[in-house]
């Protein structure tokens, strides 16, 4: 059994609604945007989060020299002795 470095890519989205008091649509959207980036909606975002796409890419890894197996320096060291 070997070690593998796995890159995990997830595309996620979260859609929900909020009633915002404002003087215009633009101001309401600005308040909503600021609330997203100020972490006001953290629990709502998490509650409505869905994974839209996923990608996995594994590379066999040498834990001794901390390189991908194709670039393993350990095999070169053994060959030189």
Secondary structure, DSSP 8 states (H G I E B T S, - for coil): --EEEEEEEEEEEE--------SSHHHHHHHHHHHHHTTTTHHHHHHTEEEEEEEEEEEEEETTTTEEGGG-HHHHHHHH-
